[in-house]
């Protein structure tokens, strides 16, 4: 018995499944926040100017768009794989494994939300020292991070669910 040949799209789908499990880390690459060190995290945010914050937001929006594209690519790959029964089995197995890894990674975003909460508390304590303009800009940056990361988390949950579909 010979195995059916995998078409290019099927190989791409397998690669996509593995890459998607790591995509939750993409937004952090441009701004290496230390989520575990609230003082350093807060200092990094305070040092960001309006342009840096806008750039970070743009990166997070781009990450969301890439996740949405990934979901569409998975749907297309799944449809293509249906025409090759054995290839479909391999693609579905890869998607399921990557989806499980992605779900674990999504749970890791909870640490980022906790870091944002801690940074907000520390920011309030430093309000008088920072001045109102710097305080407001940093508070707005924290709110933006919370909102964008929540959107990314929801998108990744959708992506993980799509990967787990059989």
Secondary structure, DSSP 8 states (H G I E B T S, - for coil): -------HHHHHHHHHHHHHTTGGGGGGGTS---TT-HHHHHHHHHH--HHHHHHHHHHHHHHHHHHHHHHHHHHHHHHHHTTSHHHHHHHHHHHHHHHHHHHHHHHHHHHHHHHHHHHHHHHHHTHHHH-HHHHHHHHHHHHHHHHHHHHHHHHHHHHHHHHH--
